[in-house]
């Protein structure tokens, strides 16, 4: 960062912050192919896909440096540890280079930290053994600060690559009976950065929809985001004159309370 009011970035740096999300359950193969073309065109970090799509994504992204990022135990994390390990191992062997896995949320809320830690340990070992890295999804919408802090400590001790805020599908029932989710929030991102070791990276998912959102979470120490708004974010960056030369741009703090996210 150049100062508290600006941040210095390149267009490629911004693109490589993005895991382009192709995870909605209704997406057809044709829609997935279109999404993979976007991932290639904008040279993002990864295309985040459901496990059955790994062969398709690998084929379409061949010859690029866009990685394949499958999700495991997604979106609710409720499979047995054995199945999660099997799924993660198979995903890595099939060509998944970064694996995003959902914790057992009920076990975390119930305080069964031995179960939670042992599951993360087994999955991380399986992933690393097969040449990939692990991102551990907490699903912060369901958690209190003490749960998030404990998870950050566990992931730090186990040397996982990333901790991640949300799936984007952690819907909470509201007083009016409707379901909605918040996703990444500034307080939670600050908390995760504070309580994770320096070698553990932070991924913000859910709610990072604009260039200003991306720039601001970067200033908090986030190094990756999950996004469906990839085109809008990177086209806005071009409009603002961000190029392959280091460009200093204004940093606009996100007002807490906006859209119920912060």
C-alpha positions, 0 to 999 in steps of 0.5 A: 500500500502506498498510503492509507488512502490509496493502494498500488496494484496491477491488472494481473495482480487483481486477476490473480486475486480471483477464484472465478466461481462456477458453483451454482447447482443449476449450471449446465455444461454449456454455462460452465464452458462459458464460465471457463472461457471467462476464467481464461480470458481474464487470466484469473487465479482459478476456476472454482468448480464442482468435482464432476467438472474437473476433467472438463475444466482441466481440458478447457484450461490446458495451456493457461496458468489458470488453476482448477479449484474443486470444492469438497463436502460442498456446501454444507460439510456434512459428509463423513471424514472418510468420504471427504478425504476420499473426495479430496484425494480423488479431486487432487488426483484428477487435476484439482490444484487447489481444494476448497473444503467445508468444515463440519459446522455442527461439530464446530458449533458443538465444541467438538474441536478434536473432531474438527481438527482431526478432519482438517488434518486428514484432508490437508494431508491427503491434499498435500500428498497429491500435490495440491493445497487446501482452503478451509471454509468456515461458513462464518454466517453460522459462527460466533467470533470464538468459533472463528478464532478457534478455527484459525488457530487449528488451521494455523497449527495444521499449516493449511494454505488458506482459511476461507469465510464462506461458501456463498450458500450458507443461508440463514433463516431470517425473522420474516422466514426468508433465507439469506446470507451475509458472506465475507464481512470486514470484522470477520476478515480482520479477525481471521487475519489477526488470528491466523499465522502469517503463512496462512492466507485469507480468502473472502467469499460471498459479498465481494462484488465490486472493484472497490470491495476487492481493493478494500479487502486487499488492504485488510490482508486478503489474498484471494476472493471467490467471485461471480462478478469477475468481468464487472470487477476487472472491466471496472479496473481497466476503466479506472486506468489500472494496467500492467504497470503498478498503478496507484488507485484510491482506496474507498473504505466499505461503510459498515452496515451496507447491504447487511454485510459490514 
